[in-house]
Every structure is written in C-alpha cells, then in structure tokens.
C-alpha cells in the first residue's frame, strides 16, 4: 500500500480528542480557582505570614490563571494546534499546583509537598510555555496537529 501525505484518524484518536474537548470548559473554572487562591496567598503574604515566599506562589497562581484563560481563548479561536495547546494548558495547571502548593505548605505547615515539588512545578511551567509556542508554530505553518 502506498504511503500518502494524509493519514486516517483512528477511532481511538477521535475518542481521545472528544475527551480533551469535553475537558476544555474546566480550564476557565480552574483559572478562577487559581485567581482566587492567588489573591488569598497575596493577602496572607502581606499580612499573616510576611517574608515566607507566599508572594511567589501568589504571582504564579495569578499569572497562570490569566495564561490558562488566554490559552483557552486562543485554542477556541483556532489559533493553536489543539493537541499541543491542551498539553500546554494541562502543564500550566499541574506546574502551578506543584509550585504554589509546595510554597504554601512550607509557609503554613512547615514541610514540603514532596522533595523538589516547587522546582518540578517550575520546570513543568517552562515546558508548558515551550509547548504553547510549538502549538502556535504548528498552527501558523499549516500542519494538522
């Protein structure tokens, strides 16, 4: 059989795509929770527990709440490769949770989420931004992904 430029979409690929697209409405909800948590941590850092690093956790939460909203909007506008954009959004959610939860637990409870949780979260956030760039590049140059 001759290989062609186009590939056939399998039923499994369609099912996975549908599951991801059903998850899309969750991202604005998560962004809202991140935004609220960011304000709470910023207030706690300013009043209840100054100089313990809560400002960095608050900044990550607030910044990535907006990034998740923006990424979702760009995806819905068709400006990003769907699969790559969903990976970037998921990376921002996971990375934000790991980083911010680790910093907040250390400040309030005195122990970490797990060793290297904040650096792992930060690394995942960086990778999420790189995947977003790839999602835009793939879409801009007409590849289907």
Number of C-alpha atoms within 10 A of each C-alpha: 3 3 6 7 4 7 7 7 8 8 9 9 11 11 11 12 15 12 11 15 14 10 11 16 11 12 19 18 14 15 21 18 14 25 21 16 18 25 16 14 25 23 16 17 21 14 10 11 15 14 11 15 17 26 22 18 25 27 17 22 31 23 16 23 27 16 16 23 18 14 23 21 14 16 21 12 9 12 17 25 24 22 17 21 25 25 17 26 26 17 22 27 23 17 27 26 20 23 25 29 19 22 24 23 14 16 18 13 8 9 13 16 16 9 10 13 19 22 14 15 23 21 14 22 25 16 17 24 17 12 21 22 17 17 23 19 15 18 18 12 8 9 9 10 12
